[in-house]
Amino acid sequence: METNQLNRLKNLLSVPSKTYEEEKMVEHICDVLETFEDISYYRDSVNNIYVTKGKVNEGEYYPLFLSHTDTVHQMVDEIVVKEEHLKKPITFGKTFDDFSYRSLKGYTVDGKETGIGGDDKSGIFICLELLRILPTVKLAFFVSEETGCHGSSRCDMDFLSDVGYAVQFDAPGDHLITEVCSGVRLYEQNGDFIQQVREIYKSVYGFSPMEQSHPYTDVSQLKKKGDFTCINFSCGYYNMHSTKEFVVLQDILSAIKLGEKVYTVFGLQKIGYNESSSKDYSQFFNLPPWDLSDDEPQTNSYKLSDDSDVSIIEDEFGITIKDDYTEENVILTYDDARNLYEILKTYYED
């Protein structure tokens, strides 16, 4: 990674951002966008950012690249970004070699690990770098993904009207593709699109990707709203949602190259896809109806017990089990939670 690009990444990673406390990151992105001369952008009422570069002709559509602006980490005054050589931990089914990779990790000013927020600052950086490279493209940066895709659920539908396909960078490691997200299929199973993507992925990384079901991220909301194909890729962060989180520089560069090649292959075409399915277990979990007209995210929050450090946050899209002491989060979709309930019920009945 060349020096100017590395400095841009370090500057972005140094910005603290936590769900519902994302103002500094939103302002940082806007400051970066102001340095471009050939784009237009705007913010909506909840601080989602929408970017357009270039113009499409009749019969053409914009590719959309997206990420989210929040992280799960506690806010600090400053994140000190340090360069280290680190080994990749086992990540979603993949065991890595014993090699130490050039990485960036976050600390407080007094040297404590704080979590660098690669989920999803890595995605933000990749999108901004693709904006420098690609001539005709749209970007979207959505707020408050980590507790239920609150920003993308309020996406400006007009912005999506000329989108041909959507690519998010919000999966850990270097090997993952999201096939189903929040019960929503993002692309045609074994269709031409994913077959070509598999080849593109292998040409960039040297191995075939692992296709998975993802608890939730923003493309699940876009797929519900749009008639175009969506996908989500790995973007080089590890030890996600922990203070030991770090990002690997080579993986971020590879993700940028992946985005560039996806653009080269699919260009400005519309890759239509209408099939989607989702399950609603809100009645099972006794949640209140979700009212998108509310200005504030609608959630249920409570402690596991009076003397516990563990709190529970329920919203439309899932359950976050949060350890307030260690800052660790476990996130379950309602599909996951129902399956877990059935397993535990059977176990204890036996």
Summary of the structure (lengths in Angstrom):
residues: 350
radius of gyration: 19.6
end to end distance: 56.2
largest distance: 66.2
contacts: 1183
relative contact order: 0.15
helix: 29%
strand: 28%
